[in-house]
Amino acid sequence: MTGEDFSRALLAAGGERPRDGIGRLGEKSVHAVLKYAYEPHPENHEIPVGGYVADIVGEEGVIEIQTRELRRLGPKLTAFLEVCDVTVVHPVVQAEWILRIDPETGETVRRKSPRRARPFDVLEELAPIRELLRNPRLHLRLVLLDVERQDLGRAGARRRQHLDRRPLAFHGEIALDCPADYRQLLPAGTPASVFTAAEFGKAAGRAASRAREALLTLRALGIVETAGRRGRFNLYRLCPPDQERKEAP
């Protein structure tokens, strides 16, 4: 995916969407834009495969747009992988603006969210389906985006209705086609020697509980291995860079 693909998809996806009301979008904007970015021809969208409906089917197999909860993809991926190659496209939000719309007055307030996702976070999300990641037919594309989240709610009210997320800018794509590619997601400060999940989480700027999930994925990929214990904590270390190929099925 390129910046040109993204710009074209913004126009294509917007052209088929209603503009006369907030919150009436049948398909969320991020999903729709990514679908048109990877396949501009709508006749190749929403195709039945293996008992499920694939977002895109083309010469290179299935392309599935998964905007959140990668962990839930297991059954669908298993069915698709029995038939053909599968590319999972997943957005990673670099910057998010929140647009609050007052349902009574129509007044809008826009602010930037302090939250920022990182490609590293995908390792945690993949933990429940980590056994599928070594399948040579499976490919993952992380799309780096800025988005605007649209919420409906009165000023000062805690409860708000989440309407949509609208893509604003494209910052690039990370391709993950084989176990070795996942080394790109390691935090820059990963300890060179043995480390605990807490130490790994500190390097990534994430809690130890989230780091443990990421380590499950990295172990399944052959990037990390256990290295004994320090007191009551498990120790881990990075495997040699060529070990992913040696252990691949």
Buried (B, 14 or more C-beta within 10 A) or exposed (E): BEEEBBEBBBEBBBEEEEEEEBEEBEBBBBBBBBBBBBBEEEEBBEBEBBEBEBBBBBEEBBBBBBBEEBBEBEEBBBBBBEBBBBBBBBBBBBBBBBBBBBBEEEEEEEEEEEEEBBBBBBBBBBBBBBEBBBBEBBBBBBBBBBBBBBBBBBEEEEEBEEBBBBBEEBEEBBEBEBBBBBBEBBBEEBBEEBBBBBBBBBBBEBEBEBBBBBBBBBBBBBBBBEBEEEEEEBBBBBBEEEBBEEEBE
